[in-house]
Amino acid sequence: MAEDVTPAQFPIPQDEDDHSRRDVIMIAAGGFAAVGFGLGLWPLLDQMNPDQSALSFATTEVDLSHLEVGQAITVMWRGKPIFIRHRTEKEIEEGKAVPLDDLIDPIARNANLPEGAPATDANRAGKDREAWLVMIGICTHLGCIPKGQSPGDYKGNYGGWFCPCHGSQYDTAGRVRHGPAPQNMYIPPYAFLSDTKVKIG
Amino acid sequence: MAHPSSYEPTTGFEKWLDARLPVVRVMSDQFITFPTPRNLNYWWTFGGILVFMLISQIATGIVLAMHYIPAADRAFDSVEHIMRDVNWGWLLRYTHAVGASMFFLAAYIHTFRGLYYGSYKAPREILWILGVLILLLMIATAFMGYSLVWGQMSFWAVTVITNLFSSLDLVIPGLGTQLVQWIWGGFSVGGPTLTRLYSLHYLFPFIIAGVVVLHIWALHIPGNNNPTGIDVKSARETLPFHPYYTMKDGFALVLFAILFALFVFYAPNMLGHPDNYIPANPLQTPQHIVPEWYFLPFYAILRAIPNKLFGVAGLIGAIVVLFFVPWLDTSRVRSTRYRPIYKWFFWAFV
């Protein structure tokens, strides 16, 4: 061999009949390395998911005894605002009067009902308790909290809620009536434990 | 750098990129075709292992920082929160804590390899000095990381190590006290101390990574030393780095990773001290206070010298002397293989 060979030209073993065996070893080693890399990466990514202490905040109980007709409160569940409104007769009637065809989103978005249930007022309000509306108070556009909980708030043209960020409007059943929000505000899983107590989550 | 480039861009994009930012050429020349002595033994695989350990420590550290709270009254609880609540938190923390030990194990082997085979001698003095600098930065980083747990051992380690500076009072009265209060941000170790330790613990690994780049650069100018300590004479005595040394380093890394995993999964607390599971108490020093195993030699120096100032000087001198080793050793023979007397002293020293 010439004295001036550069290392890059140093012959790499090239036994032709050995190639398939070499390939098996290379692919097996590479495969193991890839699996190992993936296993190592998984904890580094999964650690960002909600941890055990976050999951333990899964339910909230709310006392409604002080909530008069026409009033609303906001409570926290999993770090999200939950709107609870004790609706007036007028608000209920307005909610019932809307034909489904007028809605931007005709689906109830109620976690307590089968998926795809129509967005009638009855499907949005509490079961057998149509005066109560319990929903996640987050605009389905980009996550702001709509105005309309306090008596002095602007409630939009439909008497429900108005989102200050991009102008979405919701009616008295929390259904979107004016964009850009694409969906009705979501109803969380909840149940009335008594006439004055509701458990969310 | 030290050898002629043999990279030939083939595709149009590679040619276009090579004329603008020859990053592929540098990688190819330095990590694929790089001429490496054919006779390197397994003691030479620890450089690659150390790169792996640095990446592992930075990856787990960044993730732990997402859950850790650097406040005196919450730090310990947030560590327990990582252990109990965070998904895989126990694995990430044990990997980081045991990882520090494994990092030092590999670094010490790497250092003694350099001492044994004379890798610090000309023309590799800068390479060696950068290595000692990395070791110094590692010691600082490991100490600061250990303090973040804010258990009893953490707290009193911070107290003792920061008080090393108070020995300067014996040189200029008041100077040491002033300096220590500046480090503490108060009149004792407390919340302000913890937050600055946390900030610097996050910074230092990236400085280490930068010095590692310089260390590899300085290595690739003269090229690797080898077990005989005799310079490579011709290209016939070398092999391209890939696939020969990527495979050898890779195999050694797998063996090292198995040892690492045994500790993480079967004895994660063996290398630590149980007292660090007691929250920091500024009113009581633990009865049996010792540092982690990788600092025991330095601790022994402090205990052995019955004088505050000289003890601290001895501790610092033990590391600083390494910087001067290339000039302290005047022998013209590099490898200890051919220095029988030095060989006895070397093993006696280890």
Interface residues (C-beta under 8 A of the other chain):
Chain A: M1 E3 D4 V5 T6 P7 A8 Q9 F10 I12 W42 P43 L44 D46 Q47 M48 N49 D51 Q52 S53 A54
Chain B: H3 P4 S6 T33 F34 P35 T36 A59 T60 V63 M66 H67 H81 R84 D85 V86 N87 W88 G89 L91 L92 S234 A235 R236 T238 L239 P240 P243
